[in-house]
Amino acid sequence: MSKIEQLIAELCPEGVKYRVLSEICKIETGKLNANAAVMGGDYLFFTTAREVSRINKFRWDTEALLVAGNANVGDVKYYVGKFEAYQRTYVLTDFDNKINVRFLYFMLKNNLQNYLANNKNEAAMTYIVLPTLQLFRVPLPPLEIQRKIVRVLDSFTELEAELEAELEARKKQYEYYSDSLLREIDGVQKLTIGEVFDMRAGKGISATDISKVKTGTHIYPCFGGGELRGYVKYFSHKGEHIIIGRQGALCGNVKLATGEFYATEHAVVVASRPGIDTKWAFHVLSRMKLNQYATQSAQPGLSVSKIKSLTISVPPFTEQKRIADVLNKFDTLVNDISQGLPAELAARRKQYEYYRNKLLTFPEASHD
């Protein structure tokens, strides 16, 4: 049993009291239109957008919770200081001394969305009506328990923010090294893509032959436009290839495919000729942003002949391998959902969600 569970068992063995939100704080809204925002203003201006705006005047100077009443309905922010608010933003202030404001923040962040989904009516499909928000029920365990829960959840929030910042920094580093290592270099031979690769469009297949999930018979991944469409019974290609989307929204999308797979007519399958490292080629083609060469129409298209005519700088094979090794490590670090930073971030978020749900669930006392 954790220390928090011991405290709950000791201090509130028969459950905790619940109060509706309007009984534990003041609830009002801002009065301004969203266009009142000022670039580089002196104070924060809370609208219903996820990003906070700025403004040159303030109405509140206090500890507050801000709840988006429309747009990002139910999104919750915590702030202490001078600020203004949009007319569809609910501003919660003047909190009862029995509630820790950070505890209430986590409670709303964790439970408000589900509450709204279960309590909306035709008049409140796209915004929160005040009575609905007022009746949101909040558990009131002893303040000592609230503070301990806040410390735990704040530590998770801080760790998640650190991982997000690290991931963003690594992405910028990856972009820097990609630009540096793959830029055109004087003295390096320049060849057309058609001279370096064999390129052919994939083969058509009926949608009924594609299973959305892998089964005992549908075992080969099927790629269309560079993205996985599902699984099929037989494969069209084997080995290490690059797939380029040639039609639709994924036009110009680049993916590295290995093993046995099927490529549809919406994909161009690229095979490296002798002296070309396929992983290096993947990074080169990804950096070229091939979608810029697509036809501008309702159904964008990218012709094989157009791709073949583009030129690239081709360093010696050993240099290709060195560049690919460096960029592969960055790619794994920032994109791999099984072992890179995204995997660690996903694991921490899952752990956070588990503990948040556990820590913010309380049995209700049968009497006051």
Secondary structure, DSSP 8 states (H G I E B T S, - for coil): --HHHHHHHHH-TT-BEEEEGGGTSEEEE--B-GGG--TT-SEEEE-SSSS-EEES--SEEEEEEEEE-BSSTT-EEEEEEEEEEBTTEEEEES--TTS-HHHHHHHHHHHHHHHHHHS--GGGSSB--HHHHHT-EEEE--HHHHHHHHHHHHHHHHHHHHHHHHHHHHHHHHHHHHHHHHS--TTSEEEEHHHHEEEEE-----GGG-BSS--SS--EEEEETTEEEEEESS-SEEEEEEEEE-BGGGTT-EEEEEEEEEE-TTEEEEEE-TT--HHHHHHHHHHT-GGGGS--SSS-B--HHHHHH-EEEE--HHHHHHHHHHHHHHHHHHH-TTTSHHHHHHHHHHHHHHHHHHHT---B-S--
